[in-house]
Amino acid sequence: YLAGNRGLTTNLSVQNTANAAANVVVTFYNPNGTPAGVARTALSPYQKQNVTPAGSGLPAGWSGQAIVRSATAIAAVANTNGAELSTAYAGVVVASARGSLPLIRWAAPADAKGLRTTIEVMNADPGLAADITIRYYDQAGALVNAPSFRNVPPAGKVTHSPGEFVGDGAFSGTVEIEGSRGVVGAVSAVSVDGASMETYTSMPIP
């Protein structure tokens, strides 16, 4: 989630989906997994509230990730907005050891409307470090790159993109993420000209 980074700010919309009161705790984490801020809110049945990084005391320009916790059923959606860009995606309910990211692109600089995707993978284990591997496959299913990251701390994340192995070349394919603990992946896709943006999260692989 971003607060002021590249002019984008992320707000979390949290809804209590149960017919009972809910006490919700949102913990923001730095990329290395250290806690950066905490927001607490009490929700009546079916009530919704917004939680912001700024409201948790985080400075403009901060970038990290968040975990939303509640003893009762809730739903959370991240809304990222800027002067010209906006995107939204639902929070992941359960982490998995393997996940799929089926739309991965890296457009050449001349392709102004082409997408460039950046992948972030979070170790969702609350107490143990994880080894994380990101496997890139081309459209024919051939493995073309597989960076690995060792000892990613609890609630920490790693970031990677096809640009790290194709440079200004083009890539189109898919990604499989795998962790020694439960992991969650998210993809941010921004056009080369910066005019459009999309975000989606990983789908668990059984």
Summary of the structure (lengths in Angstrom):
residues: 206
radius of gyration: 17.3
end to end distance: 27.0
largest distance: 53.9
contacts: 664
relative contact order: 0.21
helix: 3%
strand: 60%
